[in-house]
Amino acid sequence: MEKVYSEQAKTCEVIQAGKATVDRLLQFSRTLHLVEYKDFTFEANLN
C-alpha cells in the first residue's frame, strides 16, 4: 500500500473554451427550465 500513496498524482491541463462554446452553453442555460412537483423534477428546454 505504501507504493500506491507515495506516487505523485498527475496534474491536469487547463483547457480554454472558445467564445462560441461559452455562448452556446449560456443560451442553453437560459432556455432550460426545471419544474418541481412533489418528488418529481421535470426539465423543459424552451426554444
Buried (B, 14 or more C-beta within 10 A) or exposed (E): EEEEEEEEEEEEEEEEEEEEEEEEEEEEEEEEEEEEEEEEEEEEEEE
